[in-house]
Amino acid sequence: MIPRHAKETALRLARGFPILAITGPRQSGKTTLARMLFADRPYVTLEDPDQRELALTDPRGFLARFPDGAVIDEAQHEIDLLFEMGGRLQGIEIKSGATLVRDWLKGLAKWQTLAGEQALPGWLIYGGDEAYSREGIKVFDWRSLDEAAQQN
């Protein structure tokens, strides 16, 4: 296993906080790290439709199953990038698909609601070949990203 530099920090934080979130890019070892650090806790993934449905419809019941804690994987209310532009925050979601799927907009819409006035209109970058706005979110094909960034 690759040594994890975050191991000691994560264990220290877990002693002081009831919830520890491990974030990072896809395929960077977040799940491996969490399962290694908390091997004594139950593991549940929200990619399992039954688990996700229970967590969404009965969050208290879902959490009550784990009185001593658990590793809950794939907890996504997320966007791919967030950066500051002129004192405001730019949220960006990136998808490789060429056909825009309405679900891709949900994370950005939720984030914009939470960020309020600090949020700039969200960007969705995808593998298609059109640029337009949809539901208050600017949709760009990845080939025109440079041009889009210069306009904002």
C-alpha positions as CSV (number, residue, x, y, z in Angstrom):
1,M,0.0,0.0,0.0
2,I,1.2,3.5,-0.8
3,P,2.0,5.4,2.5
4,R,-0.6,8.1,3.2
5,H,0.8,11.4,4.5
6,A,-2.7,12.2,5.8
7,K,-2.9,9.2,8.1
8,E,-1.7,10.8,11.3
9,T,-3.6,14.0,10.7
10,A,-6.9,12.2,10.0
11,L,-6.6,10.0,13.1
12,R,-5.9,13.1,15.2
13,L,-8.9,14.9,13.8
14,A,-11.1,11.9,14.2
15,R,-10.4,12.0,18.0
16,G,-11.8,15.5,18.2
17,F,-14.6,15.6,15.7
18,P,-17.7,13.3,15.3
19,I,-17.4,13.5,11.5
20,L,-14.3,13.4,9.3
21,A,-14.6,14.0,5.6
22,I,-11.9,12.8,3.3
23,T,-12.0,14.7,0.0
24,G,-9.8,14.7,-3.1
25,P,-9.7,13.9,-6.8
26,R,-11.2,10.7,-8.2
27,Q,-9.1,7.6,-7.8
28,S,-6.7,9.2,-5.3
29,G,-7.2,6.6,-2.5
30,K,-9.8,8.2,-0.3
31,T,-11.8,5.0,0.2
32,T,-8.6,3.0,0.7
33,L,-7.4,5.4,3.4
34,A,-10.8,5.6,5.2
35,R,-11.2,1.8,5.3
36,M,-7.6,1.4,6.5
37,L,-8.0,4.1,9.2
38,F,-11.4,2.8,10.4
39,A,-11.2,-0.9,9.7
40,D,-13.1,-1.6,12.9
41,R,-16.2,0.4,11.7
42,P,-18.9,-0.8,9.3
43,Y,-18.4,0.2,5.7
44,V,-21.4,1.4,3.6
45,T,-21.4,2.9,0.1
46,L,-24.1,5.2,-1.1
47,E,-23.5,3.9,-4.6
48,D,-25.7,1.0,-3.5
49,P,-29.2,2.1,-4.5
50,D,-30.8,0.6,-1.4
51,Q,-28.4,2.4,1.0
52,R,-28.7,5.7,-0.9
53,E,-32.5,5.5,-0.8
54,L,-32.5,4.8,2.9
55,A,-30.1,7.7,3.6
56,L,-32.3,10.1,1.5
57,T,-35.7,9.0,2.8
58,D,-34.8,8.2,6.4
59,P,-31.5,9.8,7.3
60,R,-32.0,9.4,11.1
61,G,-32.8,5.7,10.6
62,F,-29.9,5.3,8.3
63,L,-27.4,6.8,10.8
64,A,-29.0,5.0,13.8
65,R,-27.7,1.8,12.3
66,F,-24.2,2.9,13.1
67,P,-24.2,4.1,16.8
68,D,-20.4,3.8,17.0
69,G,-19.7,5.3,13.6
70,A,-19.1,4.0,10.1
71,V,-17.2,4.7,6.9
72,I,-19.9,6.2,4.6
73,D,-18.5,6.2,1.1
74,E,-19.6,8.2,-1.9
75,A,-21.4,10.9,-0.1
76,Q,-21.6,13.3,-3.0
77,H,-24.1,17.4,-2.1
78,E,-20.3,18.1,-4.4
79,I,-18.9,20.0,-7.4
80,D,-15.6,19.3,-9.1
81,L,-13.9,22.7,-8.8
82,L,-14.3,25.8,-6.8
83,F,-12.2,29.0,-7.3
84,E,-12.3,32.6,-6.4
85,M,-12.8,35.3,-9.1
86,G,-13.0,38.9,-8.0
87,G,-14.0,38.1,-4.5
88,R,-16.8,35.7,-5.6
89,L,-16.8,32.0,-6.0
90,Q,-16.9,30.1,-9.2
91,G,-18.3,26.5,-9.1
92,I,-17.5,24.1,-11.9
93,E,-18.7,20.6,-12.7
94,I,-16.8,18.5,-15.2
95,K,-18.4,15.6,-17.1
96,S,-16.9,13.6,-20.0
97,G,-20.2,12.7,-21.6
98,A,-21.2,14.3,-24.9
99,T,-24.9,14.4,-24.1
100,L,-25.9,16.8,-21.3
101,V,-27.9,15.0,-18.6
102,R,-30.1,17.2,-16.3
103,D,-28.8,15.5,-13.2
104,W,-25.4,17.0,-13.9
105,L,-26.8,20.4,-13.0
106,K,-28.1,19.4,-9.5
107,G,-24.8,19.7,-7.7
108,L,-24.1,23.2,-9.1
109,A,-27.7,24.4,-8.4
110,K,-27.5,23.2,-4.8
111,W,-24.0,24.8,-4.3
112,Q,-25.3,28.1,-5.8
113,T,-28.2,28.1,-3.3
114,L,-25.8,27.4,-0.4
115,A,-23.2,30.0,-1.5
116,G,-25.8,32.7,-2.1
117,E,-24.6,36.1,-3.3
118,Q,-21.0,34.9,-3.2
119,A,-21.7,32.5,-6.1
120,L,-21.0,33.3,-9.7
121,P,-23.2,31.4,-12.2
122,G,-22.1,27.8,-12.2
123,W,-20.2,26.3,-15.1
124,L,-20.7,22.8,-16.5
125,I,-17.9,21.6,-18.8
126,Y,-18.8,18.5,-20.8
127,G,-17.6,16.5,-23.8
128,G,-20.3,17.8,-26.2
129,D,-19.8,20.5,-28.8
130,E,-22.2,23.3,-27.8
131,A,-22.1,26.2,-25.4
132,Y,-25.3,27.7,-23.9
133,S,-27.0,28.5,-20.6
134,R,-29.4,26.2,-18.9
135,E,-31.2,26.8,-15.6
136,G,-28.8,29.6,-14.7
137,I,-25.8,27.5,-15.4
138,K,-23.3,28.2,-18.2
139,V,-22.7,25.0,-20.2
140,F,-19.4,24.8,-22.2
141,D,-17.8,22.1,-24.3
142,W,-14.3,21.5,-23.1
143,R,-12.8,22.8,-26.3
144,S,-14.1,26.3,-25.8
145,L,-13.2,26.6,-22.1
146,D,-10.3,29.0,-22.7
147,E,-12.6,31.4,-24.6
148,A,-15.3,31.1,-22.0
149,A,-12.9,31.9,-19.2
150,Q,-11.7,35.0,-21.0
151,Q,-15.3,36.3,-21.3
152,N,-15.9,36.0,-17.5
